[in-house]
Amino acid sequence: MLDITYPPVIALAKTWFRLEGMKFQMTGVENIPKKGGALIASNHIGYVDFVFNGLPAARRGRLVRFMAKKEAFEGPVGALMRSFHHIPVDRAAGEGSMRHAVEHLRAGELVGIFPEATISRSFEVKECKTGAVRIAAEAGVPLIPMALWGTQLLKTKDHPSDMWGRGKTIAIAVGEPINVTGEDPVAETAVMRSAIADLLDKVIADYPLSPEGQWWAPVRLGGTAPTPEEAKQMDVEEYAARAAKKAAKGQ
């Protein structure tokens, strides 16, 4: 697969990281295979997660094709996304996106997916969709869990962006590959979710900033983020408002 724009953009992003004095805590990079297909499944806490989720693969000399909502492929930014060979996801017709991901994986590519589907306002791992397990099983590739922390400090839901804040630390932990069969997608998804949650607990414990009293940390760790139940209700209200707005435009 020909990549003209992807490598230069990665180099530009690394320059941005360096100029902003960002620090990285990265573990488990060796769990990313140097060749062959694999599906990388990560938690989702901010709008720029995909920028950082590809870093472990980059250290292994590889690129990741991310699955993202189809709206991200519109306009000038969408043209860039398409040039990276990322995979658009139509939530109303997900089977086509899954087939596209399987084709990439069978061709030996790395594919990235956020099995929670949307950003977690509680910064806990939400309920995960079974799509990740079904894609990996159909493609016959390992599923690699990943946990990301710190990106919510840059840009996330309900909080002002701080994309140029200096000296932030981004933590990324890559877990051991999980072999899935697809025979029981619900049970295997629970295993994947547990693996991601365990990795997340580890990166939070090793993070240089205390979660106590912080808006960007889960309540169970002393933070002030919404509880998972509160976050779920906020999501419901957001989706309802979005649907109403869409309906109003169609009138």
Beta strands, then each sheet from edge to edge (+ up, - down):
strand 1: 23-27
strand 2: 38-42
strand 3: 64-69
strand 4: 87-89
strand 5: 110-113
strand 6: 143-149
strand 7: 169-174
sheet 1: 1+ 7+ 6- 2- 5- 3- 4-
end
